[in-house]
Amino acid sequence: MWGVIDDSADEPLQELWGLFKPDGDVSWQHKALCAQTDPEAFFPEKGGSTRDAKRVCAKCEVREQCLKWAIDHDERFGIWGGMSERERRRYKKEHREQA
């Protein structure tokens, strides 16, 4: 099948599904306050206010896990862990220079 999977394998689709491995422990997402809030606030239009999303993040018990996930996965859109994409880039750069 186009060289994507080994057709001779006992479970050829299992090999294909292996491409989509779980991404570590994301159980923290169930505790995230943003999951109970309007998602539009976390993905504002360019130049739009991020104040409401950051206010929610400031009260969230999983803010640090959220921010770490966004940085580790180079998330380029939205407010994650209380930071915009630009703020996360700056944070990543500052911490890379300190290491």
Buried (B, 14 or more C-beta within 10 A) or exposed (E): EEEEBEEEEEEBEEBBEEEEEEEEEEEBEEEBBBEEBEEEBBEBEEEEEBEBBBEBBEEBEBBEBBBBBBBEEEBEEBBBBBBBBEBBBEBBEEEEEEE
